């Protein structure tokens, strides 16, 4: 029931936000255009339904573009890059955290200081360095390890995913270190150490299941951070994703369809994660 309620309220919120430009224009002119706002919302719903017939005039090609398959392909490509990068960031952050916990306290502090510095690196600089690195390797070895831009109907994955995952990995890495260190101070860890269990055994069997709950709930912010970087990524790699399409064809209907396209899979993923963790690990306890 809670899932359905959240879903309905979220959909209603997305719909209401899609019509905000009308309200904003009215407020700038000193008017509250509620009737026009309501008419815009009704018009949007009529325009996009049925979905298989929804089309938009593509400003680049000056042709009508259908939601299926064209716009849906843009959303799908962007989502694939986003979710793959998020998965890479989570796995890399957890792996690096386990290795860091094996270090001394002094070395851990050095790692945390380095992370604060790395977090300040702009995403644009990371993308430019990655593309420059590919060009440099090609010049030295005559081997093209990845294309640095999409040409025609092709798709590239690993380099854009890597670039999109770097900053989220650093963020999640710092978050994981703080969370696992907090768990490390719990009494059950001291008890496990006194019983002679190895550090790796305590981390994986005792600490991991408790710390991962906090990491999951705090990592939701990382997804929204990655969405803000996705536009720059698509622009720099000339990726035919939904962000670039929306930039050229920004209308209330396109905005609504795009946000729904991103919202639905992310909402389902988060809801399943919440259900799993809250059901399986209800309350913190000693493993």
KERO-547491 format. One line per field, with one value per residue (C-alpha): residue number from 1; x, y, z. Coordinates in nm, 3 decimals. Example, Ala and Ser with C-alpha at 12.3 -4.5 7.8 and 13.67 -1.06 7.14 Angstrom:
BEGIN
nuza = c(1; 2) $
east = c(1.230; 1.367) $
north = c(-0.450; -0.106) $
up = c(0.780; 0.714) $
//
This chain:
BEGIN
nuza = c(1; 2; 3; 4; 5; 6; 7; 8; 9; 10; 11; 12; 13; 14; 15; 16; 17; 18; 19; 20; 21; 22; 23; 24; 25; 26; 27; 28; 29; 30; 31; 32; 33; 34; 35; 36; 37; 38; 39; 40; 41; 42; 43; 44; 45; 46; 47; 48; 49; 50; 51; 52; 53; 54; 55; 56; 57; 58; 59; 60; 61; 62; 63; 64; 65; 66; 67; 68; 69; 70; 71; 72; 73; 74; 75; 76; 77; 78; 79; 80; 81; 82; 83; 84; 85; 86; 87; 88; 89; 90; 91; 92; 93; 94; 95; 96; 97; 98; 99; 100; 101; 102; 103; 104; 105; 106; 107; 108; 109; 110; 111; 112; 113; 114; 115; 116; 117; 118; 119; 120; 121; 122; 123; 124; 125; 126; 127; 128; 129; 130; 131; 132; 133; 134; 135; 136; 137; 138; 139; 140; 141; 142; 143; 144; 145; 146; 147; 148; 149; 150; 151; 152; 153; 154; 155; 156; 157; 158; 159; 160; 161; 162; 163; 164; 165; 166; 167; 168; 169; 170; 171; 172; 173; 174; 175; 176; 177; 178; 179; 180; 181; 182; 183; 184; 185; 186; 187; 188; 189; 190; 191; 192; 193; 194; 195; 196; 197; 198; 199; 200; 201; 202; 203; 204; 205; 206; 207; 208; 209; 210; 211; 212; 213; 214; 215; 216; 217; 218; 219; 220; 221; 222; 223; 224; 225; 226; 227; 228; 229; 230; 231; 232; 233; 234; 235; 236; 237; 238; 239; 240; 241; 242; 243; 244; 245; 246; 247; 248; 249; 250; 251; 252; 253; 254; 255; 256; 257; 258; 259; 260; 261; 262; 263; 264; 265; 266; 267; 268; 269; 270; 271; 272; 273; 274; 275; 276; 277; 278; 279; 280; 281; 282; 283; 284; 285; 286; 287) $
east = c(0.000; 0.285; 0.451; 0.134; 0.079; 0.436; 0.407; 0.081; 0.206; 0.533; 0.349; 0.121; 0.423; 0.598; 0.282; 0.234; 0.598; 0.574; 0.328; 0.526; 0.654; 0.299; 0.276; 0.625; 0.552; 0.234; 0.409; 0.675; 0.393; 0.221; -0.058; -0.159; -0.268; -0.431; -0.684; -0.413; -0.201; -0.487; -0.553; -0.183; -0.184; -0.496; -0.345; -0.024; -0.212; -0.421; -0.107; 0.094; -0.194; -0.196; 0.180; 0.239; 0.103; 0.290; 0.531; 0.744; 0.878; 1.255; 1.409; 1.735; 1.584; 1.257; 1.074; 0.811; 0.976; 0.765; 0.802; 0.831; 1.088; 1.297; 1.250; 1.225; 1.567; 1.715; 1.576; 1.695; 2.053; 2.077; 1.935; 2.181; 2.475; 2.336; 2.263; 2.585; 2.788; 2.601; 2.667; 3.039; 3.053; 2.891; 3.111; 3.431; 3.346; 3.269; 3.581; 3.803; 3.640; 3.723; 4.086; 4.099; 3.968; 4.273; 4.501; 4.623; 4.429; 4.697; 4.679; 4.299; 4.310; 4.541; 4.295; 4.005; 4.202; 4.277; 3.907; 3.806; 4.044; 3.932; 3.564; 3.629; 3.744; 3.489; 3.320; 3.408; 3.781; 3.748; 3.582; 3.841; 4.131; 3.975; 3.932; 4.282; 4.418; 4.249; 4.398; 4.744; 4.736; 4.626; 4.910; 5.169; 5.046; 4.811; 4.547; 4.206; 4.084; 3.756; 3.584; 3.564; 3.238; 2.931; 2.910; 2.602; 2.387; 2.663; 2.682; 2.979; 2.967; 3.277; 3.447; 3.129; 3.037; 3.385; 3.372; 3.023; 3.120; 3.440; 3.293; 3.007; 3.266; 3.464; 3.148; 3.030; 3.382; 3.400; 3.048; 3.131; 3.448; 3.262; 2.977; 3.202; 3.422; 3.112; 3.025; 3.382; 3.328; 3.027; 3.056; 2.981; 3.296; 3.509; 3.346; 3.423; 3.784; 3.820; 3.699; 3.986; 3.803; 4.010; 3.953; 3.825; 3.582; 3.444; 3.408; 3.223; 3.018; 2.944; 2.991; 2.886; 2.519; 2.467; 2.670; 2.523; 2.177; 2.299; 2.501; 2.196; 1.965; 2.227; 2.332; 1.996; 2.143; 2.420; 2.171; 2.039; 2.396; 2.475; 2.169; 2.309; 2.637; 2.464; 2.391; 2.759; 2.854; 2.609; 2.725; 3.097; 3.059; 2.789; 2.570; 2.219; 2.060; 1.749; 1.930; 2.054; 1.718; 1.540; 1.782; 1.684; 1.315; 1.217; 0.840; 0.617; 0.523; 0.885; 0.982; 0.698; 0.778; 1.153; 1.113; 0.868; 1.111; 1.383; 1.157; 0.984; 1.292; 1.473; 1.162; 1.112; 1.481; 1.477; 1.148; 1.270; 1.592; 1.399; 1.168; 1.460; 1.672; 1.389; 1.244; 1.569; 1.763; 1.491; 1.685; 2.060; 2.183; 2.483; 2.531) $
north = c(0.000; 0.235; 0.156; 0.241; 0.564; 0.682; 0.590; 0.782; 1.092; 1.084; 1.062; 1.348; 1.557; 1.498; 1.594; 1.914; 2.018; 1.967; 2.256; 2.497; 2.711; 2.845; 2.946; 3.099; 3.308; 3.431; 3.519; 3.715; 3.921; 3.957; 3.708; 3.372; 3.172; 2.873; 2.815; 2.820; 2.592; 2.338; 2.357; 2.292; 1.981; 1.851; 1.925; 1.739; 1.427; 1.439; 1.493; 1.199; 0.949; 0.698; 0.667; 0.474; 0.769; 1.042; 1.234; 1.550; 1.781; 1.724; 2.072; 1.935; 1.728; 1.923; 1.591; 1.429; 1.190; 0.913; 0.804; 0.444; 0.354; 0.674; 0.868; 0.541; 0.444; 0.774; 0.712; 0.350; 0.444; 0.713; 0.478; 0.203; 0.441; 0.572; 0.233; 0.071; 0.361; 0.339; -0.036; 0.020; 0.297; 0.079; -0.224; -0.017; 0.184; -0.127; -0.306; -0.006; 0.033; -0.325; -0.272; 0.061; -0.098; -0.325; -0.018; 0.153; 0.449; 0.691; 0.568; 0.579; 0.949; 1.009; 0.831; 1.043; 1.364; 1.255; 1.183; 1.533; 1.670; 1.429; 1.510; 1.867; 1.766; 1.883; 1.613; 1.805; 1.777; 1.401; 1.353; 1.569; 1.383; 1.046; 1.149; 1.296; 0.971; 0.764; 0.991; 0.973; 0.591; 0.576; 0.806; 0.600; 0.247; 0.283; 0.101; 0.265; 0.141; 0.332; 0.582; 0.927; 1.028; 0.861; 0.875; 0.764; 0.500; 0.330; 0.316; 0.335; 0.223; 0.158; 0.499; 0.704; 0.465; 0.499; 0.881; 0.892; 0.650; 0.819; 1.099; 0.883; 0.617; 0.874; 0.996; 0.645; 0.543; 0.825; 0.746; 0.375; 0.444; 0.664; 0.413; 0.109; 0.294; 0.371; 0.002; -0.080; 0.097; -0.117; -0.361; -0.668; -0.600; -0.586; -0.911; -1.079; -0.958; -1.093; -1.433; -1.439; -1.384; -1.234; -0.877; -0.984; -1.230; -0.959; -0.711; -0.948; -1.153; -0.907; -0.546; -0.566; -0.650; -0.367; -0.101; -0.174; -0.064; 0.289; 0.301; 0.202; 0.467; 0.741; 0.638; 0.754; 1.105; 0.968; 0.874; 1.232; 1.364; 1.137; 1.263; 1.617; 1.490; 1.290; 1.598; 1.699; 1.339; 1.319; 1.656; 1.571; 1.223; 1.329; 1.054; 1.027; 1.022; 1.178; 1.471; 1.608; 1.540; 1.726; 2.021; 2.063; 1.984; 2.112; 2.107; 2.019; 1.691; 1.587; 1.685; 1.475; 1.167; 1.196; 1.230; 0.939; 0.732; 0.786; 0.785; 0.449; 0.217; 0.414; 0.417; 0.042; -0.025; 0.190; 0.043; -0.315; -0.224; -0.069; -0.369; -0.613; -0.435; -0.343; -0.695; -0.891; -0.665; -0.509; -0.330; -0.358; -0.671; -0.889; -1.143) $
up = c(0.000; 0.088; -0.246; -0.440; -0.244; -0.307; -0.673; -0.723; -0.539; -0.735; -1.069; -0.964; -0.864; -1.198; -1.386; -1.184; -1.227; -1.605; -1.628; -1.410; -1.704; -1.750; -1.383; -1.387; -1.696; -1.531; -1.205; -1.396; -1.544; -1.209; -1.281; -1.133; -1.437; -1.270; -1.549; -1.814; -1.594; -1.559; -1.936; -2.004; -1.784; -1.955; -2.297; -2.209; -2.108; -2.426; -2.637; -2.503; -2.497; -2.652; -2.609; -2.931; -3.130; -2.940; -3.164; -3.145; -3.414; -3.397; -3.423; -3.569; -3.848; -3.882; -3.891; -3.670; -3.424; -3.270; -2.906; -3.021; -3.128; -3.159; -2.835; -2.639; -2.781; -2.659; -2.309; -2.316; -2.416; -2.147; -1.884; -1.978; -1.933; -1.604; -1.444; -1.568; -1.427; -1.096; -1.072; -1.146; -0.884; -0.613; -0.679; -0.700; -0.386; -0.177; -0.298; -0.224; 0.119; 0.220; 0.118; 0.305; 0.627; 0.623; 0.644; 0.959; 1.102; 0.984; 0.623; 0.632; 0.718; 0.423; 0.196; 0.324; 0.268; -0.089; -0.148; -0.040; -0.305; -0.579; -0.523; -0.631; -0.982; -1.245; -1.452; -1.768; -1.687; -1.631; -1.972; -2.151; -1.986; -2.078; -2.443; -2.455; -2.305; -2.579; -2.848; -2.688; -2.671; -3.034; -3.141; -2.953; -3.025; -3.327; -3.116; -3.071; -2.732; -2.759; -2.982; -2.828; -2.996; -3.138; -3.518; -3.709; -3.542; -3.342; -2.963; -2.730; -2.370; -2.167; -2.188; -2.119; -1.836; -1.688; -1.706; -1.553; -1.275; -1.147; -0.933; -0.793; -0.705; -0.505; -0.330; -0.245; -0.142; 0.113; 0.235; 0.269; 0.466; 0.716; 0.749; 0.792; 1.041; 1.246; 1.244; 1.341; 1.675; 1.765; 2.056; 1.845; 1.638; 1.954; 2.067; 1.733; 1.753; 2.106; 1.982; 1.735; 1.406; 1.125; 1.010; 0.667; 0.825; 1.057; 0.768; 0.534; 0.780; 1.061; 0.947; 0.583; 0.629; 0.877; 0.697; 0.353; 0.474; 0.551; 0.229; 0.022; 0.165; 0.134; -0.217; -0.361; -0.381; -0.602; -0.877; -0.895; -0.895; -1.190; -1.377; -1.362; -1.511; -1.783; -1.993; -2.005; -2.090; -2.382; -2.512; -2.498; -2.652; -2.900; -2.753; -2.901; -2.557; -2.418; -2.254; -2.587; -2.748; -2.469; -2.503; -2.868; -2.823; -2.478; -2.450; -2.152; -2.324; -2.390; -2.036; -1.892; -2.103; -2.030; -1.653; -1.646; -1.852; -1.593; -1.289; -1.339; -1.347; -1.075; -0.854; -0.896; -0.824; -0.509; -0.388; -0.433; -0.249; 0.040; 0.059; 0.060; 0.321; 0.554; 0.538; 0.562; 0.797; 1.009; 1.275; 1.323; 1.486; 1.531; 1.255) $
//
